[in-house]
């Protein structure tokens, strides 16, 4: 019985942590801008890439919030890219 209670508490703690750290749309956009800036080859690309990226990501991103995680869909002109957001991290699910 003690093992079951310990497992229950651990699972509950993980789910609570996942719910609290579920990233928002704003978190995703900030992460996307940071990724674009990190891939830039010079300072001008970093400045303009960040300035252009935020509004574009704002318009092209759909979010499905599932309390413990979120699915972010980035709609490109000819494809969609899906990302999993969980524990304040983002992972690519599909490359469109």
MOPAC internal coordinates of N, CA, C and O (Angstrom, degrees):
PM7 1SCF
backbone

  N    0.0000 0     0.00 0     0.00 0    0    0    0
  C    1.4584 1     0.00 0     0.00 0    1    0    0
  C    1.5238 1   110.82 1     0.00 0    2    1    0
  O    1.2310 1   120.75 1   145.05 1    3    2    1
  N    1.3274 1   116.17 1   -34.95 1    3    2    1
  C    1.4569 1   119.66 1   179.97 1    5    3    2
  C    1.5229 1   111.78 1   -65.41 1    6    5    3
  O    1.2310 1   120.74 1   141.64 1    7    6    5
  N    1.3458 1   116.18 1   -38.36 1    7    6    5
  C    1.4646 1   120.33 1   179.16 1    9    7    6
  C    1.5190 1   111.01 1   -62.84 1   10    9    7
  O    1.2310 1   120.51 1   138.23 1   11   10    9
  N    1.3105 1   116.63 1   -41.77 1   11   10    9
  C    1.4589 1   121.24 1  -179.81 1   13   11   10
  C    1.5224 1   110.36 1   -62.85 1   14   13   11
  O    1.2310 1   120.21 1   137.66 1   15   14   13
  N    1.3022 1   117.20 1   -42.34 1   15   14   13
  C    1.4642 1   121.47 1   179.05 1   17   15   14
  C    1.5267 1   110.60 1   -65.31 1   18   17   15
  O    1.2310 1   119.77 1   138.16 1   19   18   17
  N    1.3032 1   118.05 1   -41.84 1   19   18   17
  C    1.4624 1   121.38 1   179.08 1   21   19   18
  C    1.5244 1   110.61 1   -64.67 1   22   21   19
  O    1.2310 1   120.21 1   135.85 1   23   22   21
  N    1.3266 1   117.21 1   -44.15 1   23   22   21
  C    1.4629 1   121.09 1   178.04 1   25   23   22
  C    1.5224 1   110.52 1   -62.77 1   26   25   23
  O    1.2310 1   120.39 1   137.59 1   27   26   25
  N    1.3202 1   116.86 1   -42.41 1   27   26   25
  C    1.4641 1   121.28 1   177.96 1   29   27   26
  C    1.5228 1   110.88 1   -60.22 1   30   29   27
  O    1.2310 1   119.83 1   135.72 1   31   30   29
  N    1.3084 1   117.93 1   -44.28 1   31   30   29
  C    1.4697 1   122.12 1  -179.50 1   33   31   30
  C    1.5295 1   110.24 1   -65.30 1   34   33   31
  O    1.2310 1   120.13 1   139.18 1   35   34   33
  N    1.3246 1   117.35 1   -40.82 1   35   34   33
  C    1.4671 1   120.58 1   179.15 1   37   35   34
  C    1.5279 1   110.50 1   -64.74 1   38   37   35
  O    1.2310 1   120.38 1   133.93 1   39   38   37
  N    1.3264 1   116.89 1   -46.07 1   39   38   37
  C    1.4695 1   120.78 1   179.17 1   41   39   38
  C    1.5209 1   110.16 1   -62.50 1   42   41   39
  O    1.2310 1   120.22 1   137.55 1   43   42   41
  N    1.3016 1   117.19 1   -42.45 1   43   42   41
  C    1.4661 1   121.37 1   178.30 1   45   43   42
  C    1.5278 1   110.92 1   -62.39 1   46   45   43
  O    1.2310 1   120.07 1   138.52 1   47   46   45
  N    1.3287 1   117.47 1   -41.48 1   47   46   45
  C    1.4655 1   121.50 1   179.13 1   49   47   46
  C    1.5291 1   111.02 1   -64.79 1   50   49   47
  O    1.2310 1   120.13 1   138.82 1   51   50   49
  N    1.3353 1   117.35 1   -41.18 1   51   50   49
  C    1.4670 1   121.01 1   178.95 1   53   51   50
  C    1.5296 1   110.27 1   -65.10 1   54   53   51
  O    1.2310 1   120.21 1   135.41 1   55   54   53
  N    1.3184 1   117.20 1   -44.59 1   55   54   53
  C    1.4685 1   120.60 1   179.61 1   57   55   54
  C    1.5260 1   111.35 1   -64.90 1   58   57   55
  O    1.2310 1   119.83 1   138.99 1   59   58   57
  N    1.3112 1   117.93 1   -41.01 1   59   58   57
  C    1.4640 1   121.63 1   177.74 1   61   59   58
  C    1.5242 1   110.48 1   -63.15 1   62   61   59
  O    1.2310 1   120.63 1   136.81 1   63   62   61
  N    1.3304 1   116.40 1   -43.19 1   63   62   61
  C    1.4630 1   120.40 1   178.08 1   65   63   62
  C    1.5255 1   110.74 1   -63.34 1   66   65   63
  O    1.2310 1   120.49 1   138.22 1   67   66   65
  N    1.3275 1   116.67 1   -41.78 1   67   66   65
  C    1.4671 1   120.67 1   178.50 1   69   67   66
  C    1.5273 1   110.79 1   -62.38 1   70   69   67
  O    1.2310 1   120.04 1   138.17 1   71   70   69
  N    1.3194 1   117.52 1   -41.83 1   71   70   69
  C    1.4670 1   120.98 1  -179.90 1   73   71   70
  C    1.5234 1   111.19 1   -65.45 1   74   73   71
  O    1.2310 1   120.47 1   138.57 1   75   74   73
  N    1.3110 1   116.71 1   -41.43 1   75   74   73
  C    1.4675 1   120.79 1  -177.81 1   77   75   74
  C    1.5340 1   111.13 1   -71.09 1   78   77   75
  O    1.2310 1   120.32 1   145.90 1   79   78   77
  N    1.3233 1   116.99 1   -34.10 1   79   78   77
  C    1.4629 1   120.53 1  -177.05 1   81   79   78
  C    1.5245 1   113.06 1  -100.24 1   82   81   79
  O    1.2310 1   119.76 1  -164.81 1   83   82   81
  N    1.3194 1   118.06 1    15.19 1   83   82   81
  C    1.4593 1   122.23 1   176.66 1   85   83   82
  C    1.5321 1   108.03 1   -64.73 1   86   85   83
  O    1.2310 1   119.70 1   -62.03 1   87   86   85
  N    1.3448 1   118.17 1   117.97 1   87   86   85
  C    1.4637 1   119.56 1  -175.43 1   89   87   86
  C    1.5262 1   112.63 1   -70.68 1   90   89   87
  O    1.2310 1   121.65 1   -31.96 1   91   90   89
  N    1.3177 1   114.45 1   148.04 1   91   90   89
  C    1.4602 1   121.40 1  -179.58 1   93   91   90
  C    1.5257 1   110.27 1   -93.37 1   94   93   91
  O    1.2310 1   121.03 1    -4.41 1   95   94   93
  N    1.3015 1   115.64 1   175.59 1   95   94   93
  C    1.4728 1   122.04 1   176.00 1   97   95   94
  C    1.5277 1   109.60 1   -59.65 1   98   97   95
  O    1.2310 1   120.50 1   137.46 1   99   98   97
  N    1.3174 1   116.65 1   -42.54 1   99   98   97
  C    1.4684 1   121.14 1   179.02 1  101   99   98
  C    1.5302 1   110.88 1   -62.29 1  102  101   99
  O    1.2310 1   120.21 1   139.31 1  103  102  101
  N    1.3314 1   117.20 1   -40.69 1  103  102  101
  C    1.4714 1   120.81 1   176.61 1  105  103  102
  C    1.5239 1   110.82 1   -60.37 1  106  105  103
  O    1.2310 1   120.80 1   137.84 1  107  106  105
  N    1.3353 1   116.07 1   -42.16 1  107  106  105
  C    1.4699 1   120.47 1   179.85 1  109  107  106
  C    1.5221 1   110.65 1   -64.14 1  110  109  107
  O    1.2310 1   120.16 1   135.46 1  111  110  109
  N    1.3105 1   117.30 1   -44.54 1  111  110  109
  C    1.4612 1   120.74 1  -179.32 1  113  111  110
  C    1.5289 1   110.22 1   -64.24 1  114  113  111
  O    1.2310 1   120.13 1   136.51 1  115  114  113
  N    1.3246 1   117.36 1   -43.49 1  115  114  113
  C    1.4676 1   120.46 1   177.17 1  117  115  114
  C    1.5279 1   111.07 1   -61.37 1  118  117  115
  O    1.2310 1   120.33 1   138.96 1  119  118  117
  N    1.3303 1   116.98 1   -41.04 1  119  118  117
  C    1.4645 1   121.03 1   177.26 1  121  119  118
  C    1.5328 1   110.56 1   -63.85 1  122  121  119
  O    1.2310 1   120.34 1   136.41 1  123  122  121
  N    1.3254 1   116.96 1   -43.59 1  123  122  121
  C    1.4623 1   121.14 1   179.37 1  125  123  122
  C    1.5205 1   112.46 1   -61.63 1  126  125  123
  O    1.2310 1   120.42 1   137.09 1  127  126  125
  N    1.3262 1   116.80 1   -42.91 1  127  126  125
  C    1.4621 1   120.96 1   178.06 1  129  127  126
  C    1.5310 1   109.90 1   -63.90 1  130  129  127
  O    1.2310 1   120.22 1   137.79 1  131  130  129
  N    1.3229 1   117.19 1   -42.21 1  131  130  129
  C    1.4695 1   121.06 1   178.67 1  133  131  130
  C    1.5268 1   110.79 1   -62.90 1  134  133  131
  O    1.2310 1   120.16 1   140.94 1  135  134  133
  N    1.3477 1   117.30 1   -39.06 1  135  134  133
  C    1.4653 1   120.52 1   177.73 1  137  135  134
  C    1.5277 1   111.22 1   -65.25 1  138  137  135
  O    1.2310 1   120.50 1   138.37 1  139  138  137
  N    1.3280 1   116.64 1   -41.63 1  139  138  137
  C    1.4667 1   120.55 1   179.38 1  141  139  138
  C    1.5216 1   109.96 1   -64.61 1  142  141  139
  O    1.2310 1   120.36 1   136.76 1  143  142  141
  N    1.3296 1   116.91 1   -43.24 1  143  142  141
  C    1.4705 1   120.30 1   178.38 1  145  143  142
  C    1.5243 1   111.36 1   -64.94 1  146  145  143
  O    1.2310 1   120.00 1   142.86 1  147  146  145
  N    1.3115 1   117.61 1   -37.14 1  147  146  145
  C    1.4635 1   120.49 1   179.86 1  149  147  146
  C    1.5280 1   111.41 1   -67.37 1  150  149  147
  O    1.2310 1   120.23 1   149.71 1  151  150  149
  N    1.3307 1   117.16 1   -30.29 1  151  150  149
  C    1.4585 1   121.12 1   179.55 1  153  151  150
  C    1.5314 1   112.65 1   -83.42 1  154  153  151
  O    1.2310 1   120.02 1   169.25 1  155  154  153
  N    1.3312 1   117.56 1   -10.75 1  155  154  153
  C    1.4651 1   121.29 1  -178.75 1  157  155  154
  C    1.5254 1   110.32 1   -67.21 1  158  157  155
  O    1.2310 1   121.31 1   -35.92 1  159  158  157
  N    1.3168 1   115.10 1   144.08 1  159  158  157
  C    1.4578 1   119.99 1  -176.90 1  161  159  158
  C    1.5200 1   113.82 1   -90.77 1  162  161  159
  O    1.2310 1   119.82 1   160.36 1  163  162  161
  N    1.3397 1   117.95 1   -19.64 1  163  162  161
  C    1.4685 1   119.44 1   178.63 1  165  163  162
  C    1.5261 1   110.09 1  -145.49 1  166  165  163
  O    1.2310 1   121.10 1    -5.69 1  167  166  165
  N    1.3290 1   115.50 1   174.31 1  167  166  165
  C    1.4671 1   120.63 1  -175.55 1  169  167  166
  C    1.5290 1   112.97 1   -64.12 1  170  169  167
  O    1.2310 1   120.15 1   143.46 1  171  170  169
  N    1.3146 1   117.33 1   -36.54 1  171  170  169
  C    1.4714 1   119.89 1  -179.51 1  173  171  170
  C    1.5246 1   110.03 1   -65.43 1  174  173  171
  O    1.2310 1   120.24 1   137.81 1  175  174  173
  N    1.3229 1   117.15 1   -42.19 1  175  174  173
  C    1.4664 1   120.02 1   176.85 1  177  175  174
  C    1.5214 1   111.08 1   -63.41 1  178  177  175
  O    1.2310 1   120.08 1   142.42 1  179  178  177
  N    1.3252 1   117.45 1   -37.58 1  179  178  177
  C    1.4708 1   120.63 1   178.79 1  181  179  178
  C    1.5259 1   110.91 1   -63.63 1  182  181  179
  O    1.2310 1   120.79 1   135.10 1  183  182  181
  N    1.3302 1   116.09 1   -44.90 1  183  182  181
  C    1.4691 1   120.61 1  -177.70 1  185  183  182
  C    1.5286 1   110.53 1   -66.92 1  186  185  183
  O    1.2310 1   120.57 1   126.11 1  187  186  185
  N    1.3269 1   116.52 1   -53.89 1  187  186  185
  C    1.4649 1   120.02 1  -176.77 1  189  187  186
  C    1.5199 1   111.92 1   -73.87 1  190  189  187
  O    1.2310 1   120.08 1   145.74 1  191  190  189
  N    1.3151 1   117.46 1   -34.26 1  191  190  189
  C    1.4586 1   120.23 1   177.60 1  193  191  190
  C    1.5128 1   111.59 1   -60.75 1  194  193  191
  O    1.2310 1   120.51 1   136.62 1  195  194  193
  N    1.3271 1   116.63 1   -43.38 1  195  194  193
  C    1.4614 1   120.64 1   178.69 1  197  195  194
  C    1.5146 1   112.27 1   -68.40 1  198  197  195
  O    1.2310 1   120.73 1   140.83 1  199  198  197
  N    1.3356 1   116.20 1   -39.17 1  199  198  197
  C    1.4672 1   120.40 1  -178.46 1  201  199  198
  C    1.5285 1   111.30 1   -67.85 1  202  201  199
  O    1.2310 1   120.28 1   144.19 1  203  202  201
  N    1.3108 1   117.07 1   -35.81 1  203  202  201
  C    1.4675 1   121.03 1  -178.95 1  205  203  202
  C    1.5258 1   110.80 1   -84.94 1  206  205  203
  O    1.2310 1   120.33 1   145.88 1  207  206  205
  N    1.3302 1   116.98 1   -34.12 1  207  206  205
  C    1.4623 1   120.97 1  -173.78 1  209  207  206
  C    1.5241 1   113.26 1   -65.05 1  210  209  207
  O    1.2310 1   119.84 1   136.96 1  211  210  209
  N    1.3187 1   117.91 1   -43.04 1  211  210  209
  C    1.4682 1   120.62 1  -175.96 1  213  211  210
  C    1.5332 1   112.51 1   -58.08 1  214  213  211
  O    1.2310 1   119.15 1   128.10 1  215  214  213
  N    1.3399 1   119.23 1   -51.90 1  215  214  213
  C    1.4744 1   118.16 1   178.69 1  217  215  214
  C    1.5315 1   113.23 1   -64.66 1  218  217  215
  O    1.2310 1   120.53 1   144.56 1  219  218  217
  N    1.3326 1   116.58 1   -35.44 1  219  218  217
  C    1.4646 1   119.50 1   179.18 1  221  219  218
  C    1.5299 1   110.88 1   -66.84 1  222  221  219
  O    1.2310 1   120.55 1   135.72 1  223  222  221
  N    1.3243 1   116.56 1   -44.28 1  223  222  221
  C    1.4686 1   119.52 1   177.61 1  225  223  222
  C    1.5233 1   111.17 1   -63.73 1  226  225  223
  O    1.2310 1   120.80 1   143.60 1  227  226  225
  N    1.3138 1   116.08 1   -36.40 1  227  226  225
  C    1.4725 1   120.75 1   178.74 1  229  227  226
  C    1.5281 1   110.63 1   -59.83 1  230  229  227
  O    1.2310 1   120.78 1   138.22 1  231  230  229
  N    1.3162 1   116.11 1   -41.78 1  231  230  229
  C    1.4625 1   120.74 1  -177.84 1  233  231  230
  C    1.5300 1   112.94 1   -77.78 1  234  233  231
  O    1.2310 1   119.76 1   149.53 1  235  234  233
  N    1.3271 1   118.06 1   -30.47 1  235  234  233
  C    1.4570 1   121.39 1  -170.58 1  237  235  234
  C    1.5228 1   114.64 1  -100.61 1  238  237  235
  O    1.2310 1   119.72 1  -176.30 1  239  238  237
  N    1.3232 1   118.15 1     3.70 1  239  238  237
  C    1.4629 1   120.68 1  -174.04 1  241  239  238
  C    1.5282 1   111.75 1  -108.44 1  242  241  239
  O    1.2310 1   121.02 1   -51.91 1  243  242  241
  N    1.3339 1   115.66 1   128.09 1  243  242  241
  C    1.4607 1   122.51 1   171.79 1  245  243  242
  C    1.5269 1   107.81 1  -112.04 1  246  245  243
  O    1.2310 1   120.69 1   -34.65 1  247  246  245
  N    1.3321 1   116.30 1   145.35 1  247  246  245
  C    1.4607 1   120.80 1  -177.22 1  249  247  246
  C    1.5192 1   109.93 1  -125.21 1  250  249  247
  O    1.2310 1   121.23 1   -44.58 1  251  250  249
  N    1.3290 1   115.26 1   135.42 1  251  250  249
  C    1.4643 1   122.35 1   170.81 1  253  251  250
  C    1.5252 1   106.48 1  -115.84 1  254  253  251
  O    1.2310 1   120.38 1   -69.40 1  255  254  253
  N    1.3168 1   116.89 1   110.60 1  255  254  253
  C    1.4658 1   121.88 1  -176.47 1  257  255  254
  C    1.5272 1   109.50 1   -94.93 1  258  257  255
  O    1.2310 1   120.86 1   -57.42 1  259  258  257
  N    1.3335 1   115.96 1   122.58 1  259  258  257
  C    1.4577 1   122.15 1  -179.64 1  261  259  258
  C    1.5326 1   112.14 1  -114.64 1  262  261  259
  O    1.2310 1   120.02 1  -150.22 1  263  262  261
  N    1.3065 1   117.57 1    29.78 1  263  262  261
  C    1.4551 1   127.11 1   178.41 1  265  263  262
  C    1.5295 1   112.31 1    68.66 1  266  265  263
  O    1.2310 1   119.56 1   123.10 1  267  266  265
  N    1.3285 1   118.44 1   -56.90 1  267  266  265
  C    1.4663 1   121.69 1  -177.18 1  269  267  266
  C    1.5248 1   112.25 1   -89.34 1  270  269  267
  O    1.2310 1   120.00 1   160.87 1  271  270  269
  N    1.3107 1   117.61 1   -19.13 1  271  270  269
  C    1.4647 1   123.71 1   177.89 1  273  271  270
  C    1.5146 1   108.21 1  -157.09 1  274  273  271
  O    1.2310 1   120.73 1   -12.64 1  275  274  273
  N    1.3233 1   116.21 1   167.36 1  275  274  273
  C    1.4589 1   121.43 1   177.28 1  277  275  274
  C    1.5200 1   109.38 1  -132.74 1  278  277  275
  O    1.2310 1   121.08 1   -29.59 1  279  278  277
  N    1.3297 1   115.55 1   150.41 1  279  278  277
  C    1.4516 1   122.25 1   174.09 1  281  279  278
  C    1.5279 1   106.67 1  -110.97 1  282  281  279
  O    1.2310 1   121.00 1   -56.64 1  283  282  281
  N    1.3259 1   115.69 1   123.36 1  283  282  281
  C    1.4543 1   121.93 1   179.43 1  285  283  282
  C    1.5159 1   108.09 1  -107.70 1  286  285  283
  O    1.2310 1   120.52 1   -52.92 1  287  286  285
  N    1.3244 1   116.62 1   127.08 1  287  286  285
  C    1.4621 1   122.17 1   178.86 1  289  287  286
  C    1.5148 1   108.04 1  -111.78 1  290  289  287
  O    1.2310 1   121.15 1   -61.07 1  291  290  289
  N    1.3206 1   115.40 1   118.93 1  291  290  289
  C    1.4612 1   122.10 1   178.48 1  293  291  290
  C    1.5229 1   107.19 1  -101.13 1  294  293  291
  O    1.2310 1   120.68 1   -66.38 1  295  294  293
  N    1.3197 1   116.30 1   113.62 1  295  294  293
  C    1.4585 1   121.65 1  -176.74 1  297  295  294
  C    1.5129 1   109.65 1   -90.30 1  298  297  295
  O    1.2310 1   121.07 1   -67.96 1  299  298  297
  N    1.3340 1   115.57 1   112.04 1  299  298  297
  C    1.4586 1   121.15 1   175.24 1  301  299  298
  C    1.5177 1   108.10 1   -94.52 1  302  301  299
  O    1.2310 1   120.29 1    -4.05 1  303  302  301
  N    1.3073 1   117.05 1   175.95 1  303  302  301
  C    1.4620 1   120.17 1  -175.36 1  305  303  302
  C    1.5274 1   112.85 1   -60.68 1  306  305  303
  O    1.2310 1   120.04 1   142.48 1  307  306  305
  N    1.3240 1   117.52 1   -37.52 1  307  306  305
  C    1.4621 1   119.20 1  -177.15 1  309  307  306
  C    1.5229 1   114.13 1  -122.34 1  310  309  307
  O    1.2310 1   119.76 1  -174.12 1  311  310  309
  N    1.3209 1   118.07 1     5.88 1  311  310  309
  C    1.4674 1   120.26 1  -178.46 1  313  311  310
  C    1.5287 1   111.28 1  -160.32 1  314  313  311
  O    1.2310 1   121.53 1    -3.49 1  315  314  313
  N    1.3157 1   114.68 1   176.51 1  315  314  313
  C    1.4664 1   121.90 1   175.71 1  317  315  314
  C    1.5245 1   108.72 1  -126.71 1  318  317  315
  O    1.2310 1   121.35 1   -37.49 1  319  318  317
  N    1.3237 1   115.03 1   142.51 1  319  318  317
  C    1.4527 1   120.57 1   174.58 1  321  319  318
  C    1.5198 1   106.78 1  -120.29 1  322  321  319
  O    1.2310 1   120.68 1   -49.99 1  323  322  321
  N    1.3346 1   116.30 1   130.01 1  323  322  321
  C    1.4642 1   120.58 1  -179.08 1  325  323  322
  C    1.5236 1   109.80 1  -108.36 1  326  325  323
  O    1.2310 1   121.59 1   -39.77 1  327  326  325
  N    1.3360 1   114.56 1   140.23 1  327  326  325
  C    1.4579 1   122.18 1   178.63 1  329  327  326
  C    1.5201 1   109.03 1  -126.65 1  330  329  327
  O    1.2310 1   121.21 1   -35.66 1  331  330  329
  N    1.3061 1   115.30 1   144.34 1  331  330  329
  C    1.4561 1   122.38 1   174.18 1  333  331  330
  C    1.5148 1   107.52 1   -99.29 1  334  333  331
  O    1.2310 1   120.51 1   -52.56 1  335  334  333
  N    1.3168 1   116.63 1   127.44 1  335  334  333
  C    1.4586 1   121.78 1   175.71 1  337  335  334
  C    1.5118 1   109.00 1  -111.40 1  338  337  335
  O    1.2310 1   120.62 1   -62.45 1  339  338  337
  N    1.3385 1   116.41 1   117.55 1  339  338  337
  C    1.4582 1   121.52 1  -178.98 1  341  339  338
  C    1.5205 1   108.70 1  -152.43 1  342  341  339
  O    1.2310 1   120.26 1   -39.15 1  343  342  341
  N    1.3164 1   117.11 1   140.85 1  343  342  341
  C    1.4610 1   123.00 1  -179.46 1  345  343  342
  C    1.5318 1   111.61 1    52.05 1  346  345  343
  O    1.2310 1   120.07 1  -137.71 1  347  346  345
  N    1.3312 1   117.47 1    42.29 1  347  346  345
  C    1.4675 1   124.07 1  -179.31 1  349  347  346
  C    1.5221 1   113.32 1    58.74 1  350  349  347
  O    1.2310 1   119.65 1  -151.84 1  351  350  349
  N    1.3138 1   118.27 1    28.16 1  351  350  349
  C    1.4640 1   123.68 1   177.19 1  353  351  350
  C    1.5204 1   108.71 1  -129.37 1  354  353  351
  O    1.2310 1   121.39 1   -21.01 1  355  354  353
  N    1.3347 1   114.94 1   158.99 1  355  354  353
  C    1.4645 1   120.88 1  -179.64 1  357  355  354
  C    1.5214 1   109.47 1  -126.35 1  358  357  355
  O    1.2310 1   121.12 1   -42.85 1  359  358  357
  N    1.3348 1   115.47 1   137.15 1  359  358  357
  C    1.4478 1   122.85 1  -179.78 1  361  359  358
  C    1.5210 1   108.94 1  -132.31 1  362  361  359
  O    1.2310 1   120.20 1   -42.07 1  363  362  361
  N    1.3243 1   117.23 1   137.93 1  363  362  361
  C    1.4544 1   121.68 1   178.47 1  365  363  362
  C    1.5273 1   109.87 1   -73.95 1  366  365  363
  O    1.2310 1   120.70 1   -53.68 1  367  366  365
  N    1.3215 1   116.27 1   126.32 1  367  366  365
  C    1.4646 1   121.62 1   176.99 1  369  367  366
  C    1.5161 1   111.46 1   -95.35 1  370  369  367
  O    1.2310 1   120.96 1   138.03 1  371  370  369
  N    1.3415 1   115.77 1   -41.97 1  371  370  369
  C    1.4566 1   119.33 1   179.68 1  373  371  370
  C    1.5201 1   109.49 1  -144.86 1  374  373  371
  O    1.2310 1   121.51 1   -41.09 1  375  374  373
  N    1.3075 1   114.72 1   138.91 1  375  374  373
  C    1.4557 1   121.35 1   175.63 1  377  375  374
  C    1.5107 1   107.43 1  -101.49 1  378  377  375
  O    1.2310 1   121.05 1   -63.59 1  379  378  377
  N    1.3141 1   115.59 1   116.41 1  379  378  377
  C    1.4491 1   118.87 1  -175.89 1  381  379  378
  C    1.4166 1   112.63 1   -82.78 1  382  381  379
  O    1.2310 1   120.10 1   180.00 1  383  382  381

